[in-house]
């Protein structure tokens, strides 16, 4: 017979345990509004660059 584990009994790796930490809402909001660039390095040595800008409301 299987027993159900409660959420507190489930094994969680330490790097995924966030119960004791507080998040900060909007921490990266202003930086994200400035836009950002993503560089994707391909196996053949080339680099694909994608630029993202915030959409105006």
Buried (B, 14 or more C-beta within 10 A) or exposed (E): EEEEEEEEEEEEEEEEEEEEEEEEEEEEEEEEEEEEEEEEEEEEEEEEEEEEEEEEE
